[in-house]
């Protein structure tokens, strides 16, 4: 019974970390979002960024494109293994483009590796996997735009 209770507490703590991360993104607080990572955590945002400083810096650049964001999580799956865990969640994010307020819709997955630390559960690695988006015509993306590159659901039906 103690093990089951600890697992429930761990799953809840990880879910709260996911919510805190989304909240910090929507609050335009890249440092707060980066604090959800271990000190040497890895963020994969259309490139690989190591450590809280690099993660905060790239999130600042990404968030500067938007006047507002609203991230919504669903279909969260968490697997525990002692002080390690893996997780996957689907994310829908509504954005308003900076300067124009045009809408951008984004669908993706967050694929996570987590560690229990003295600070609690934190992301050791988070990969943002794009599934699709609806972008405003005025959004000049180019072939390697972070928003336009969508590998699709890993292990699922492709386009």
N, C-alpha and C positions, 0 to 999 in steps of 0.2 A: 504494500500500500504506500509506503514511503517513496519508493521508486516512481510509482505512478503519479503521486502528488508532485514530486520534483519535476517530472517530465511535463506535467501540465503547467507548472510555474515557468519552466524554461520556454515552452512554446509561447506562452503569454508574453514573456519578456521579449522574445524575438519579434512577435507581432507588434508590440509597442515600439520597438526599435524601427521597424519598417514604417510605422505611422509617423514617428518622430522625424525620420528622414524626409518623408513626403511633406510634412508640415514645414520643415526648415527650407525645403526647396520652394514651396509656395509662399513662404515669408521672405523670399529673396535673401536668404541667409546661407551663403555657400560655406562659410566657416562652421556654422552649426550643423549643416549636412555632413561636412567632412569629419566632424567630431563623432559621427556615428561609425567611423572606421577605426580599426586599430592604428597605432602610430605608423606602422609600415604597410598599411592596407593598400590594396590595389583596386582602382576604379577603372573600369573599361567603358569609356564613353567615346566610341568611334575613335579609339586610340587608347593606349595603356598609360595610366598615371599612377605613380607610386608615392605613398605617404600623404598625410593630411594636407600639407601645403600645396602639393601639385594638384590634388583632388579639388581643393578649394579654389585654386586658380582656374582650372578648367571649368568648374561650375560657374564661376563669375563670368567667364566669357560666354558660356551657353545662356545663362540667365539674362545677360545684357541684351539678348535678342528680343526679349519679351517684356511687355508692360504688366502682365499678370499670367499666372499659371494655376492650374487646379488639377492635382494628381489624385487618381482614384484606384485603389488596389482591390483585387479580387482573386479568387482561385489560388489562395496561398497554400503551399505545401511545404512542411518543415520536417526534416529527418534529423534526429538527434543521435550523437555518438559520443557520449561523455561530455567533454568540454569543447567539442567540435559539433558543427551542424551544417547542413546544407538546406537551402530553401529556394523556392521558385514562386513568383507571383506574377500575375498578369497586371498590367497597368494601362489605364487610359488617362491621357493628360490633355486637358484643354488649355490652349495658350492664346494670348492676345499679343500680336506683333508690336514691338516697340515702334513708336512713330506713326503707325497707321491704325492700330487696334484691330486689324483684320484677324479673324480666327484661324488657328492651326490646330488640327486634331491629330493626336498621336496614339498609336496602339503598340504595346510592346510587352516584353517580359523582363523581369529583374531576376537574374540567376545569381544566387549568393552562396558564399562560403563564410561561415561565422565562427567566432571563437568566444568562449567565456573568458573574461579578463577581470582584473580587479575593479574595472569600471562597469562591469556587467557584460552582457552579450554585445558584441560589435561585429561589423563586417570586416572580414579579413580580405574579401574580394567581392566585388559586385560587378556583374556584366550587364549592361543595358543592351538588350537584343530587340532591334526594331522589327515590327511585323508589318506596319503600314502607317500611312499618314494621309491626311487631306490638307494640302498647303494652299495659302492664298497665291493667286497668280503673281502678285508683286514680289513674292519671296524668291530671290535669285539663288537657287540652290547649287547648280552645277553638279557634275557627275560624282564628286566626292563629298558633297554636303553631308554633315552629320545627320540631318533629318531625313534626307532622301535615300540613304543607304539602309535597306531593310533586308536582312538575310532570311527573315521569316521564322516561323516556329521551329526550333531545333527538334528534329525527330518527328515532325508533323507534316501534314500536307503542305506542299509548296504551291506557289502561284501557278 
